């Protein structure tokens, strides 16, 4: 019961943060900044949050598949919490991704380099990943492999985008 309450509160906080992100996405194009410092701060925050979310999302799968621990009860609670908030985290990831792209397009000059190409590719790969994630809600077995394929492509593209 205690863990379920924590999960509900975390999920609520994530949705509140998603609301803030959505409001920021709407208001930034209509806001004139005297300097680009605020845009840079928002961009840095979104980059850190995107990285944190992309690290948190595979934790349940990794724990279940590869880690056998004497503290299994503790790990099981962490896995339970992360599994139950993963949809909210994924929605937040997409919202932050949109905000990150919007800030880049509005406040930075567009340069066609490897980072821009991987950014566009990441956005394009996210579309079928989300579509198959939604389809998995009703028929998990049928769409599991294709969803995991696009999810793996998303992770690879994100890693290449970050570390190139």
Residue pairs with C-beta under 8 A, 6 or more apart in sequence:
3 77
3 80
3 81
6 81
7 80
7 81
7 84
7 85
10 81
10 85
11 84
11 85
11 88
14 85
14 88
14 89
14 92
15 88
17 92
18 88
18 91
18 92
18 95
21 92
21 95
21 96
21 99
22 95
24 42
24 99
25 95
25 98
25 99
25 102
28 39
28 42
28 99
28 102
28 103
28 106
29 102
29 106
33 39
33 107
36 107
39 103
39 106
39 107
40 107
42 99
42 103
43 100
43 103
43 104
43 107
46 96
46 99
46 100
46 103
47 100
49 92
49 96
50 93
50 96
50 97
50 100
51 162
53 89
53 90
53 92
53 93
53 96
54 93
54 155
54 158
56 82
56 89
57 82
57 86
57 89
57 90
57 93
58 155
59 78
59 79
59 82
60 79
60 82
60 83
60 86
63 75
63 78
63 79
64 79
67 75
69 75
90 130
90 133
94 126
94 130
97 122
97 123
97 126
101 119
101 123
104 119
110 116
114 164
115 161
115 164
118 157
118 160
118 161
118 164
119 161
121 157
122 154
122 157
122 158
122 161
125 150
125 153
125 154
125 157
126 154
128 150
129 147
129 150
129 151
129 153
129 154
132 143
132 146
132 147
132 150
133 147
135 142
135 143
135 147
136 143
136 144
136 147
